[in-house]
Amino acid sequence: MNRRDRQGAILRLVREQSLATQAELASALHAAGYDVVQTTVSRDIRELGLVKVRGADGRLVYAAPDEARPRDLGPSFRRMALAIESSGNLVVVTTPSGFASALAEELDRAGHPLVLGTIAGDNTIMIAAREGVSGEELRDELRAYLMEGAA
């Protein structure tokens, strides 16, 4: 077993299964016939750039970076955003405790054209708007996600 084969197996496994921990990934690799230790799994995760995304069941699970990009931010904002406010070229999104990082990650991966970057705490995300975009404009754009599908 070489590194390329093992890492290919890891990418297949995270596409096919909801694997939330290194131990779960190592167990899945063992079941697939790869003899690995935790340090190898940890290094492979880092080298592959695996990220954690919220799975269908709500758990954070491993995903390949190119597969972590959400197609639609609406469901994430409706599920996690409580309030969206702006000041200058900044937007602050408030979430329930523990959700800010996951929502910021989805926003970053979406490559939203008005977003320069995000900083997340436990329940707050600070979003910087791109040059020439006001915080108010970005706030209104993000608030629209909350209203999608509302009757």
C-alpha positions as CSV (number, residue, x, y, z in Angstrom):
1,M,0.0,0.0,0.0
2,N,1.5,3.3,-1.0
3,R,0.5,6.8,0.1
4,R,-1.3,7.7,-3.2
5,D,-3.5,4.6,-3.0
6,R,-4.3,5.2,0.7
7,Q,-5.1,8.9,0.1
8,G,-7.3,7.9,-2.9
9,A,-9.1,5.5,-0.6
10,I,-9.6,8.2,2.0
11,L,-11.2,10.5,-0.7
12,R,-13.5,7.7,-1.8
13,L,-14.5,6.9,1.8
14,V,-15.3,10.5,2.8
15,R,-17.5,10.8,-0.4
16,E,-19.4,7.6,0.4
17,Q,-19.6,7.7,4.2
18,S,-20.3,10.3,7.0
19,L,-16.9,10.1,8.8
20,A,-16.7,12.6,11.7
21,T,-13.4,11.7,13.5
22,Q,-10.0,10.4,12.7
23,A,-10.9,7.2,14.5
24,E,-13.9,6.7,12.3
25,L,-11.8,7.3,9.2
26,A,-9.1,4.9,10.5
27,S,-11.7,2.2,11.1
28,A,-13.1,2.7,7.6
29,L,-9.6,2.4,6.2
30,H,-9.1,-0.8,8.2
31,A,-12.3,-2.2,6.9
32,A,-11.2,-1.4,3.3
33,G,-7.9,-3.3,3.9
34,Y,-5.5,-0.5,4.8
35,D,-3.4,-1.0,7.9
36,V,-3.0,2.6,9.3
37,V,-2.3,4.3,12.5
38,Q,-3.8,7.6,13.8
39,T,-0.7,9.7,13.0
40,T,-0.9,8.5,9.4
41,V,-4.5,9.4,9.1
42,S,-3.9,12.8,10.7
43,R,-1.1,13.5,8.2
44,D,-3.3,12.3,5.2
45,I,-6.1,14.6,6.3
46,R,-3.8,17.6,6.4
47,E,-2.1,16.7,3.1
48,L,-5.5,16.2,1.3
49,G,-6.9,19.4,2.8
50,L,-10.0,17.7,4.1
51,V,-12.5,20.0,5.8
52,K,-15.4,19.5,8.1
53,V,-18.8,20.3,6.8
54,R,-22.2,19.8,8.3
55,G,-23.7,16.5,7.1
56,A,-27.4,15.8,6.4
57,D,-27.8,14.5,10.0
58,G,-26.3,17.7,11.4
59,R,-22.9,16.2,12.4
60,L,-19.7,17.7,11.2
61,V,-18.0,15.2,8.8
62,Y,-15.0,15.2,6.6
63,A,-15.2,16.3,3.0
64,A,-12.8,16.9,0.2
65,P,-12.2,20.7,-0.2
66,D,-13.7,20.7,-3.7
67,E,-16.8,19.0,-2.5
68,A,-17.4,21.3,0.4
69,R,-18.7,24.2,-1.7
70,P,-22.4,24.6,-1.0
71,R,-24.6,25.2,-4.0
72,D,-27.1,27.3,-2.1
73,L,-26.4,29.3,1.1
74,G,-30.1,29.7,1.8
75,P,-30.6,26.5,3.8
76,S,-27.5,27.2,5.9
77,F,-28.5,30.8,6.7
78,R,-32.1,29.8,7.5
79,R,-30.8,27.0,9.8
80,M,-28.0,28.9,11.5
81,A,-28.3,32.7,11.2
82,L,-30.3,34.5,14.0
83,A,-29.5,38.1,13.1
84,I,-27.6,40.0,10.4
85,E,-26.5,43.6,11.0
86,S,-24.1,45.9,9.2
87,S,-21.7,48.9,9.9
88,G,-19.5,50.5,7.3
89,N,-18.2,47.7,5.1
90,L,-18.7,45.0,7.8
91,V,-21.6,42.6,8.4
92,V,-22.1,40.8,11.7
93,V,-24.1,37.5,11.7
94,T,-25.2,36.1,15.0
95,T,-25.8,32.3,15.3
96,P,-26.7,29.9,18.1
97,S,-23.6,29.0,20.2
98,G,-21.2,26.8,18.3
99,F,-22.6,27.4,14.8
100,A,-20.7,30.5,13.7
101,S,-17.6,28.6,12.5
102,A,-19.6,26.2,10.3
103,L,-21.6,29.0,8.7
104,A,-18.5,31.1,8.1
105,E,-16.8,28.0,6.5
106,E,-19.8,27.5,4.1
107,L,-19.8,31.2,3.3
108,D,-16.0,31.2,2.6
109,R,-16.3,28.1,0.4
110,A,-19.2,29.5,-1.5
111,G,-17.0,32.2,-2.9
112,H,-19.7,34.8,-2.6
113,P,-18.7,37.6,-4.9
114,L,-19.4,40.4,-2.3
115,V,-17.5,38.7,0.5
116,L,-13.8,39.5,1.0
117,G,-13.5,37.2,4.1
118,T,-14.9,36.1,7.4
119,I,-13.8,35.8,11.0
120,A,-15.9,33.5,13.3
121,G,-16.2,33.1,17.0
122,D,-18.5,30.8,18.9
123,N,-21.8,32.6,18.0
124,T,-20.7,35.6,15.8
125,I,-19.3,36.0,12.4
126,M,-17.7,39.2,11.2
127,I,-17.8,39.5,7.4
128,A,-15.7,42.0,5.4
129,A,-17.3,43.2,2.2
130,R,-15.2,43.6,-0.9
131,E,-13.9,47.0,-2.0
132,G,-16.8,49.1,-3.3
133,V,-19.5,47.1,-1.6
134,S,-21.1,48.6,1.5
135,G,-21.9,46.5,4.6
136,E,-25.6,47.5,4.1
137,E,-25.6,46.0,0.5
138,L,-24.0,42.8,1.7
139,R,-26.3,42.6,4.7
140,D,-29.3,42.9,2.4
141,E,-28.0,40.2,0.1
142,L,-27.4,37.8,3.1
143,R,-30.8,38.7,4.6
144,A,-32.4,37.6,1.3
145,Y,-31.1,34.1,2.1
146,L,-33.2,34.1,5.2
147,M,-36.3,34.9,3.3
148,E,-35.9,32.4,0.4
149,G,-38.8,30.0,0.4
150,A,-40.8,31.9,3.0
151,A,-44.5,32.1,2.3
